Amino acid sequence: MIIDPKEVTVGKMHSYLLGAIAPRPIAFASTIDKEGNVNLSPFSFFNCFGANPPIIIFSPARRGRDNTTKHTYENVLEVPEVVINIVNYDLVQQMSLASTEYKKGVNEFIKAGLTPVASSKVKPPRVGEAPVAFECKVLQVIPTGLDGGAGNLVICEVILAHIKDEILDTEGKIDPFKLDAVARMGGDWYCRANGEALFTVLKPLEKIGIGIDQIPEVIRKSTVLTGNDLGMLANVESCNNQAEYSNDLAKHRAAQLLLKDKKIGEAWEALKE
C-alpha cells in the first residue's frame, strides 16, 4: 500500500502514523493555568532529545475533529512550567481516565484518584504514584501548523528529577523490569515493557564490526539465518578465510541456536567446515 498524506483524511493519516510509529512513551503532563487550576493529561507524542541540557519534548496536538486546542497547551502558554510523570503498568487505567475531556478547571488528579505532591521548583504538582517525575521549565512552544491535527511542540528543560528508589538496580540505574513502563500503540492498544518483551542488544561501540557485506557468502546467503542473525555475526572485528565455512544447513541451525543465547563466537565456530 502506498499512501499520499494529501489524498487521505487527517483521521486516516493519524491512524497510520500512530499504528506504525510505536510503541510510544507516555508523558503524563501536569500543568497549571494563571488562576491556579491544575490539569493532568497524557500525551504519547513525546520523547527526550538531549542530556546536556536535559531536554524533553511533547506535543498536545490540535484536535482533528474541530481544531480546538487542549488545556495543557493553553496552560503552558500561561504558566511555562510542567511536570512530566512517567506511566507504569499500575497507573495505566487511572492515566487513561485522566485523558477524558473534562471541562476547563476540572482537576484530573481528583477525577483519576491520584495523589498531587507539591513540586520543589515548579508550580504544577507531580503524581505521587509515578515511578519517575521530571520538573521542567518550558523553553519554547512551536506550532507545526494551525489546522486540526497539527502538533504543538512543547520544548522542556528538566530542572529536577524524582526517581523512586524501588525501581533502581544495585548500581543505581533504572531497572526496566522494576519500572514496568507502558507505551501507546495504535487505536486502543498499549504495550507493557516487561517480561519477554524486554531483551538486550550489544552496542557496537567498543569495536568496529566487519559488516554483513564481509560475512562469507555461504553464510550471508543462508536460507536459515535471518537478518538479525547476520547482524550479530557481523558485529565482530574479523573472520577467517571464506573457504573455512560450511553451507550445511544443519550447521546454520546450530549456529542460530547459539545466537539466540548471544554466543556469537561459538556460533562462528559452529559454522566452520
N, C-alpha and C positions, 0 to 999 in steps of 0.2 A: 504494500500500500504506500502510495506517495501522497503527501498532504501539503498543500499550499495554504498557509495561515489565512491568506486573503480570500480563500474560497470556502472556508468553513465558518460556522458561528463561533463567537467568543467562547461560549459554553463548551462546544465540542473541542476546540483547541485547548481549553483549560483542562478538560478530562484527559486528553492525550499527554499533555505536559506532566500532570500530576501522576498519571499512571506509569509513565516511563521514568521520570526523574524521582526515584525512590530507592530506598527509604529516605525520608527527610526528617532531620531532628526537629524537635518542637520547642519553640520559645514561648514559655508561659509568662507573658509580659504583664507586669504590674505597673500602672501609671496613675497619675493624679491630675485633675484639672485645676484651674486657677482658683476655684472655690473650695478645693479640698476634697472633692468627690473621687473616690478610688475606683479604678477599673482593673479587671483581671481577665485576660483573654489569651488564647493560644494561637500561635502562628507557625506554620511549617515552611514558609519562605524564610529560611533562617540558616545562618552558619557563622563560623568565626573566620576572620580574614587577616589576622596578623597577631603577633605576640608582643611586639615592641614598637608602638604601644599595643596593648591588647584590645583588638577591635572586633566587635560583634555587629552584624547587620541583620535586620529582619524587615519584613515588608507587610504592613497592613494594607493590602490592596483595596482599590475601589471595588465596590460590589458590581458584579457583572450585570445583574438584573435591572438595576435602577441608577447606577453610577453614584450612589451615596458613599460617603466616607465613614470609617469606623471610629468609635470613640477613642481607641488607642492612638490613632493618627492625630485626631484633634487634640488629645491631651498632651502629646509630646511637643506639639507646636506651642501650647500654652505654658507648659512646665517641662523643659527639656531634660527630663530625668526618667529612668526606667529601671526596674529590676527584672532581669531575665532569669526565671526559675526553670530548672531542668525537670522534665517529667519522667518519673519511673512508672513501673507497672502498677504499683499500689495507688498511684494518683490518676490513672488514665480515665476512669469514669467521672471523677469529680472535675478533671480538666475538661472533658467533653461537655459536661453540664455547663461549665463556665463559658463555653462558646455560644450559648444561647443569646439571641439578640434582644437582651433586656433594654428597657428604656434608659436614656442617659440619666446618670445619678444613682442607678441601682448598683449596689456593691456586690460583685460576683464572689468575693470572699465569703459573704454571708450566704448567698444562694447555693454555693457549692460546698458549704460546711468546712471551709479551710481556715487555717489559723493565720491572721495577719501578724507579722512580727516587725517591730519598728526597725527600719534600716539605720545604719550608722552614718552614712554620708549623703543619702538622697532622701527625698520626701516620700516616694511611694514605699509601702511596706513590702516585705518579702513573704513568700509562702513558707510557713514554719515546717510543713511536711516535706518540702522539696529536698532532695539529697544535695543539690548544689544551687546556689543563687548568686548571681552577679549584679552588684550595684553598678549602675552605669550613668554617665552623663551623655546626653545626646549631642553629638558634634554637628550633625547636618541631617536634613531630611531632603531627599532627592526624588521628586516625582518622575516616573518614567513615561507618563502620559496623562491625559485629562479625561479619557473615556473610560467607560465601565470595564473593569478587568485590569486596568493599569496598576502598576506597582508604585509603592512609596518606600524608597529605601531609607530606613532609619539607621544611621551610622552611629554606633555607640562605642564609647571607650569605657572599659571596665576600670572602676576605681577601687573596688573592694570585692573580694570573692568569699563566699561562705561555703565550706565543704564539710559535710558531716564525717566525723572520724570513722564511723562504722562502714563507710564504703571504701576505705583505704586499705592497701595491702601492707605487708611488713616493711616495704621500702618507702611508704608514704605516698605511693602513686594510687590513682583511682583504679580500682579493680572493676572491670566491666561486668563481671558476674554479680558483684555486690551492688553496683549502680543499677542494674536491671532496667536500663533505659528503654523507652518505647519510641517509635517513629511512625510517621504517616506514610501510607501508600496511596493508591488511587481510590476514589469512591469512599466507602465506609471502612476500608481495610487499614489495619495497623500492623506493625510487626514488633516483636519483643526481642531485644538484643540479649539473649541468654541461651543457655543450653547448647544444643548442636548448631544454633545459628551463629555462634562465635567460633572463630578459628584464627590462627596466626599465619602470617606470610612473612618470610625472611626478607628484609630490605636489602637491596644490592648496594650498600653504602661502603662497606669495608674493602670490597674488591670489585674489579671490572669483569663482569661476566662475558663469556665468549659470544653470546647471542645465538639465537636459533639458527641463523644462517651458517654458523660454523659447526653445527652438530652434523656428524656423519650422515650421509644421505640415507643409508639403510634404516637409520633411527628416525631421521627427520620426516621420512615418507611412510612411517609405520601406520598401519591401519588399526592399530591398538592404542598407541599413545596419543593422548589428547593435547590440545594447545596448552592446557595447564601443566601437563606432564613435561612437555618440551620446554616450557618456560622455566620450570625448576631445574631441568638438566642443563639449560643454557646459563644458569647462574653459577658457573664455575670458571676459574681462571684459565683452564686449559683442558684439552682432552687429547688422547693418544691417536696414533695413526688410524685412518678410516678403515683400513683393512682388518683391524682387530675386532670390529664389532659385527654382531650377528643380525641377520634378518629373520631369525627363528621367532615366530610369534609367541611361542611359549616363554622364551626369554623376555620378550617385551612385556608379557603379562606379569611375569615375576618382578620385573623392574617397576612396573606400575604399582604393585602392592607395596613395594619398598618406598616409593614416592609418597604414597598415602600416609606413611609414617614419617615423612620428611627425611628419609635416609638416602640422600642424594648420592653420596659417594658409593654406597653399597649398590644403588641402582645402576650406576655406571659400570660397576664390576659385573653385575648380573647380565649386562648387555654384551659382554665380550664373548668372542668365539670360544 
